[in-house]
Amino acid sequence: MTRKKRRKFTPEQKAQAVRIVLESGNPVRQVALEIDIPESSLSRWVSQAKVDGRQDPLGPLTSQERGELVQTRKELRRVRMERDFLKKAAAFFAREIS
């Protein structure tokens, strides 16, 4: 059995599909069939769009907050590596002096 090739959608395509669902009031399943997008993907996009539209600080992460979290974790990982390297270097030079 062959698998379908995975399609990629641009942010504009995603936004347009979400807009169709929200403005038309039609169920996600119906819109997904009409515009030939997997229902699960469209449902996920609509859910994320609703989260992004809220201003609830205790609610789920918005797309922007999720991006910031990813960047912060990368930076933290880099800073920890630098710190560990400097600790090892300091210990090495402390042994050299003694």
C-alpha positions in Angstrom: 0.0 0.0 0.0 1.4 3.4 -0.9 1.1 6.4 1.3 -0.2 9.8 0.2 2.5 12.4 -0.2 2.4 14.9 2.6 1.3 18.3 1.5 2.6 21.6 3.0 0.3 24.6 3.3 1.5 28.2 3.6 0.4 30.3 6.5 -1.9 32.2 4.0 -3.6 29.0 2.9 -4.1 28.0 6.6 -5.5 31.4 7.5 -7.9 31.4 4.5 -9.2 27.9 5.4 -9.7 29.0 9.0 -11.5 32.1 7.9 -13.8 30.0 5.7 -14.8 27.8 8.7 -15.3 30.7 11.1 -17.2 33.0 8.7 -19.4 30.3 7.0 -20.5 28.6 10.2 -20.2 25.3 8.4 -18.7 22.3 10.2 -15.0 21.6 9.8 -15.7 18.3 8.1 -17.8 19.9 5.4 -15.3 22.7 4.7 -12.4 20.3 4.7 -14.1 18.2 2.0 -14.9 21.2 -0.1 -11.4 22.6 -0.2 -9.6 19.2 -0.1 -7.7 19.6 3.2 -7.5 16.8 5.8 -10.1 17.3 8.5 -7.7 16.8 11.3 -5.4 19.5 10.0 -8.1 22.0 9.5 -9.6 21.3 13.0 -6.1 21.8 14.5 -5.7 25.1 12.7 -9.1 26.3 13.8 -8.4 25.4 17.4 -5.1 27.2 17.3 -6.6 30.3 15.7 -9.2 30.5 18.5 -6.4 30.2 21.1 -4.4 32.9 19.3 -7.5 35.2 19.3 -7.9 35.0 23.1 -6.1 37.3 25.5 -6.3 34.8 28.5 -2.8 34.8 30.1 -3.6 31.5 31.9 -4.9 29.7 28.8 -3.0 27.7 26.2 0.0 29.1 24.5 -0.5 31.2 21.4 1.6 30.6 18.3 3.8 33.6 19.2 4.3 32.4 22.7 5.1 28.9 21.5 7.8 30.4 19.2 9.3 32.4 22.0 9.4 29.3 24.2 11.3 27.4 21.5 13.8 30.2 21.1 14.2 30.6 24.9 14.8 26.9 25.3 17.5 26.9 22.5 19.2 29.9 24.1 19.1 28.3 27.6 20.6 25.1 26.2 23.5 27.1 24.6 24.1 29.1 27.8 24.2 26.0 29.9 26.8 24.5 27.5 28.9 27.6 27.8 28.6 27.6 31.6 29.7 24.0 31.8 32.6 24.6 29.5 33.8 27.6 31.6 33.5 25.5 34.8 35.7 22.8 33.3 38.2 25.3 32.0 38.4 27.0 35.4 38.9 23.7 37.1 41.6 22.7 34.6 43.5 26.0 35.1 43.1 25.8 38.9 44.8 22.3 38.8 47.6 23.7 36.6 48.4 26.5 39.0 48.5 24.2 42.1 
